[in-house]
Amino acid sequence: MDSISQKHIENSKSQIIVIFILCIVTFLFAIFAMGWGSSSNLDVLTTMKILFGLESADQLQSDIIWKLRFPRILMAIVGGAALATAGALMQGCLGNPLVSPLTLGVASGAALGAAFAIVLGFSIVSSSELAIVANAFLFSLIVVAIIIQLGNIRSISAESYILVGIAITFIAGAIVSTMQYFATDAQLSQLAHWSFGSLSRPTLENALLVSLVVIALMPSALKWSWDLNALSLGGDDFAKSTGVNPESTRVRILILSALMTSVVIAFTGLIGFLGLAAPHMSRLIVGNDYRKLIPCSCVFGALLMLFADTVGRTLFAPVVIPVGIMLSVIGGPFFMYLLLKGKGAGH
């Protein structure tokens, strides 16, 4: 075995170890987050004893752990993993590092659906509790349908998907702004709060439902690793020479990414930064091989979302800062630091 092959194998092993360490860190931090809060009779140590069966919990402690903190933490892990994975998939299939799960207009569609429910009172379901969620998901699926129709056009390019996404964003934004102009103060407040992105809304049933959907979609994301490697190495022409159909592959990946995004933001509201930053941060750790980049983005996105939400709900307790804001506050400077550090190392 030559030295290049040996070095590649060693790098692959070290990258897999890093991903495994990130999984352990995420698990340990999730346990820590279960006990970190404003409750005076439920600290980290007490929570760990309860979770591992070393101490019995009273009714109040049980409600705090399993009805308040666990659904939030589960949603942070699953939502972060889904948005980060969707970001990695989209950046790979479109060949643009500035693409995020919200670029295709999925988030704008969800916001439009939420605005219809909040301002106009229009919803596809009669339940007031599920009106915003159902509308946001439906309008997100409308954007997915547009993506499918674009895929039927043979001459469509990767850049065209981005441009159409920008057009959808502007159109939906204009409609939402018009409704905001005529909305009451209470409606404006509710719509603004939804747009911040928060993990306080999903119940345990919601979090488990999203978890099942995301887990079911993850194998499909990993299946496209080789095709994404071919697209990223030499573009469409190189991908065709390896037997990959760029057009159909791109459509399927975009549909998968949009579904993963819509099922999360329908329950949480708009969380935009994670899908852009987590794949970039993961590239600095494991490189551009999508066989490792997708799992690393998944775990790193979960950890980043969990950390941002835990800090947001405890830093100024009892005031809770929405996770969408905290991700930008914490992740933005850290993202810039990693990019500048990586650029400096490259020189």
C-alpha positions in Angstrom: 0.0 0.0 0.0 1.4 3.4 -1.0 1.8 6.3 1.3 -1.1 8.3 -0.2 -3.5 5.4 0.4 -2.2 4.9 3.9 -2.6 8.5 4.7 -6.2 8.5 3.3 -7.1 5.6 5.5 -5.6 7.2 8.6 -7.5 10.4 7.9 -10.7 8.6 7.4 -10.3 6.8 10.7 -9.5 10.0 12.6 -12.6 11.7 11.0 -14.8 8.8 12.0 -13.4 9.1 15.6 -14.2 12.8 15.6 -17.8 12.2 14.5 -18.1 9.5 17.2 -16.8 12.0 19.8 -19.3 14.6 18.7 -22.1 12.0 19.2 -20.9 11.4 22.7 -20.6 15.1 23.5 -24.1 15.7 22.2 -25.5 12.9 24.3 -23.7 14.1 27.5 -24.8 17.7 26.8 -28.4 16.6 26.3 -28.3 15.0 29.8 -26.7 18.1 31.2 -29.4 20.3 29.5 -32.1 18.2 31.1 -31.0 19.4 34.5 -29.9 23.0 33.7 -32.8 25.4 34.2 -34.4 27.8 36.6 -36.1 25.2 38.8 -34.6 25.4 42.4 -35.4 21.8 43.3 -34.1 20.2 40.0 -30.4 20.8 39.5 -28.1 18.9 37.1 -27.0 16.3 39.7 -30.6 15.6 40.8 -31.8 15.2 37.3 -29.0 12.8 36.4 -29.9 10.7 39.4 -33.5 10.6 38.3 -32.7 9.8 34.7 -30.4 6.9 35.7 -32.9 5.5 38.3 -30.8 6.4 41.4 -33.5 8.7 42.8 -37.3 8.8 42.5 -38.9 12.0 41.2 -41.9 13.8 42.7 -44.7 14.9 40.4 -43.3 18.4 39.9 -39.9 17.2 39.0 -41.4 14.5 36.6 -43.5 17.2 34.8 -40.5 19.5 34.4 -38.3 16.8 33.0 -40.7 14.9 30.7 -43.3 17.5 29.8 -41.1 20.6 29.5 -37.4 19.9 29.0 -37.4 16.5 27.2 -39.6 17.5 24.3 -37.6 20.7 23.9 -34.3 18.9 23.9 -35.5 16.1 21.6 -36.8 18.7 19.2 -33.4 20.6 19.3 -31.5 17.5 18.5 -33.8 16.2 15.7 -34.4 19.7 14.3 -30.8 20.6 14.3 -29.8 17.3 12.6 -32.5 17.7 9.9 -31.7 21.4 9.1 -27.9 20.8 9.0 -28.3 17.7 6.9 -30.6 19.5 4.5 -28.0 22.3 4.2 -25.2 19.9 3.4 -27.3 18.2 0.7 -28.4 21.4 -0.9 -24.9 22.9 -1.0 -23.6 19.7 -2.6 -26.2 19.3 -5.3 -26.4 23.0 -6.2 -22.6 23.5 -6.0 -23.1 26.7 -4.0 -21.6 27.2 -0.5 -24.1 30.0 0.3 -27.2 27.9 -0.2 -29.2 26.9 2.9 -32.5 25.0 3.5 -34.3 28.3 3.4 -32.9 29.4 0.0 -35.5 27.5 -2.1 -38.3 29.5 -0.6 -39.4 26.7 1.8 -39.2 29.0 4.8 -41.1 31.8 2.9 -43.8 29.4 2.0 -44.1 28.3 5.6 -44.2 31.9 6.8 -47.0 32.7 4.2 -49.0 29.7 5.5 -48.5 30.9 9.1 -49.6 34.4 8.2 -52.8 33.1 6.6 -53.6 31.3 9.8 -52.7 34.1 12.2 -53.9 37.2 10.3 -56.7 35.9 8.1 -57.8 33.0 10.3 -57.7 30.7 7.2 -56.5 27.2 7.9 -56.8 23.7 6.4 -57.7 22.3 9.8 -60.4 23.3 12.2 -58.2 22.9 15.3 -56.8 26.3 16.5 -53.8 24.6 18.1 -52.7 23.0 14.8 -53.8 25.8 12.4 -50.4 27.4 12.1 -48.5 24.1 11.9 -50.8 22.7 9.3 -50.7 25.8 7.1 -46.9 26.2 7.4 -46.4 22.6 6.3 -48.9 22.8 3.5 -47.4 26.0 2.0 -44.0 24.4 2.3 -45.2 21.5 0.3 -46.4 23.8 -2.4 -42.8 25.0 -2.8 -41.8 21.3 -3.0 -44.3 20.9 -5.8 -42.8 23.8 -7.6 -39.4 22.2 -7.3 -40.8 18.9 -8.8 -42.2 20.8 -11.7 -38.9 22.6 -12.3 -37.2 19.2 -12.4 -39.4 18.2 -15.3 -37.8 20.9 -17.4 -34.6 19.3 -18.9 -32.8 22.6 -19.5 -33.1 23.7 -15.8 -29.7 24.4 -14.2 -28.5 24.5 -10.6 -28.6 28.3 -10.6 -32.2 28.3 -11.8 -33.3 26.6 -8.6 -31.7 29.3 -6.5 -33.1 32.1 -8.6 -36.6 30.6 -8.4 -36.2 30.2 -4.6 -35.3 33.9 -4.4 -38.3 34.8 -6.5 -40.6 32.7 -4.2 -39.1 34.4 -1.2 -39.8 37.9 -2.5 -43.3 37.0 -3.6 -44.2 35.4 -0.3 -42.6 38.1 1.6 -44.6 40.8 -0.2 -47.9 39.0 0.6 -46.9 38.5 4.2 -45.9 42.2 4.5 -49.3 43.2 3.0 -51.1 41.1 5.6 -48.9 42.6 8.4 -49.9 46.1 7.3 -53.6 45.3 8.0 -53.0 43.1 11.0 -53.8 44.0 14.6 -51.1 44.4 17.3 -51.9 40.9 18.7 -51.6 39.3 15.3 -48.3 41.1 14.5 -46.9 40.0 17.9 -47.9 36.3 17.2 -46.5 36.4 13.7 -43.2 38.0 14.8 -42.9 35.4 17.6 -43.4 32.6 15.1 -40.8 34.0 12.8 -38.1 34.1 15.5 -38.0 30.3 15.7 -38.6 28.7 19.0 -38.5 25.2 20.5 -41.1 25.9 23.2 -44.1 25.2 20.9 -43.7 21.5 20.1 -45.3 19.0 22.5 -43.8 15.6 23.2 -46.1 14.1 20.6 -45.0 16.7 18.1 -41.3 16.0 18.8 -41.8 12.3 18.5 -43.6 12.7 15.2 -40.9 14.9 13.8 -38.2 12.5 15.1 -39.9 9.5 13.3 -40.1 11.5 10.0 -36.5 12.7 10.1 -35.1 9.2 11.1 -37.1 7.7 8.1 -35.6 10.3 5.7 -31.9 10.1 7.0 -31.0 6.9 5.1 -32.1 8.5 1.9 -29.7 11.4 2.6 -26.8 9.1 3.2 -27.6 7.2 0.0 -26.8 10.2 -2.1 -23.2 10.6 -0.7 -21.5 9.1 -3.8 -23.5 11.1 -6.2 -22.8 14.3 -4.3 -19.1 13.5 -4.3 -19.2 13.1 -8.1 -21.1 16.4 -8.5 -18.7 18.3 -6.2 -15.6 16.9 -7.7 -16.1 17.8 -11.4 -19.6 19.2 -11.9 -22.3 17.8 -14.1 -20.0 16.5 -16.9 -17.8 14.5 -14.5 -20.9 13.2 -12.8 -22.3 12.0 -16.1 -19.1 10.2 -16.8 -19.4 8.2 -13.6 -23.0 7.2 -14.4 -24.8 9.8 -12.3 -27.7 11.7 -13.8 -27.3 15.3 -12.4 -30.8 16.5 -13.2 -32.7 13.7 -11.6 -30.3 13.5 -8.7 -30.5 17.2 -8.0 -34.4 17.2 -8.0 -34.6 14.2 -5.7 -32.0 15.7 -3.3 -33.8 19.1 -3.3 -37.2 17.4 -2.6 -35.7 15.4 0.3 -34.0 18.6 1.7 -37.2 20.6 1.4 -39.2 17.9 3.2 -36.7 17.7 6.0 -36.8 21.4 6.4 -40.6 21.9 6.2 -41.4 19.2 8.7 -39.1 20.9 11.3 -40.0 24.6 10.7 -43.7 23.9 10.6 -43.5 23.2 14.3 -40.6 25.5 15.3 -40.9 28.5 13.1 -38.1 30.0 11.1 -34.6 28.8 12.0 -32.3 29.8 9.2 -28.7 30.1 10.3 -28.1 26.5 11.2 -28.5 25.0 7.7 -25.9 27.4 6.3 -23.3 27.2 9.1 -23.2 23.6 10.3 -22.1 22.1 7.0 -19.3 24.7 6.7 -18.1 24.0 10.2 -18.2 20.3 9.5 -16.1 20.7 6.3 -13.4 22.3 8.5 -13.5 19.1 10.6 -13.9 16.2 8.1 -13.4 17.8 4.6 -15.6 17.5 1.6 -16.3 13.8 1.4 -20.1 13.6 1.7 -19.9 10.0 3.2 -18.5 11.7 6.3 -19.7 15.3 5.8 -23.4 14.4 6.0 -23.1 12.4 9.3 -20.9 15.1 10.8 -23.2 17.9 9.7 -26.1 16.0 11.3 -24.4 15.6 14.6 -22.9 19.1 14.7 -26.2 20.7 13.8 -27.9 18.8 16.6 -25.2 19.9 19.1 -25.2 23.5 17.9 -29.0 23.8 18.1 -29.1 22.1 21.6 -26.4 24.4 22.9 -28.0 27.6 21.5 -31.4 26.7 22.9 -30.0 25.7 26.3 -28.2 29.0 26.6 -31.2 31.0 25.4 -33.6 29.5 28.0 -31.2 29.8 30.9 -29.0 32.9 30.4 -31.7 35.4 31.3 -34.2 33.1 33.0 -37.1 33.3 33.4 -36.9 35.3 30.1 -36.4 32.9 27.2 -34.6 34.0 24.1 -35.8 32.1 21.0 -33.3 29.7 19.5 -33.4 31.4 16.1 -31.9 34.5 17.7 -29.4 32.6 19.8 -28.1 30.7 16.9 -27.2 33.9 15.1 -25.7 35.5 18.2 -23.6 32.4 19.1 -23.0 30.8 15.8 -22.3 33.9 13.7 -19.1 35.0 15.4 -18.0 31.3 15.8 -18.7 30.6 12.2 -16.6 33.6 11.1 -13.7 32.6 13.4 -13.6 29.1 11.9 -13.7 30.4 8.4 -10.9 32.9 9.0 -8.9 30.3 10.9 -9.3 27.8 8.0 -8.4 30.4 5.4 -5.3 31.4 7.4 -4.2 27.8 7.7 -4.6 27.3 4.0 -2.1 30.1 3.4 
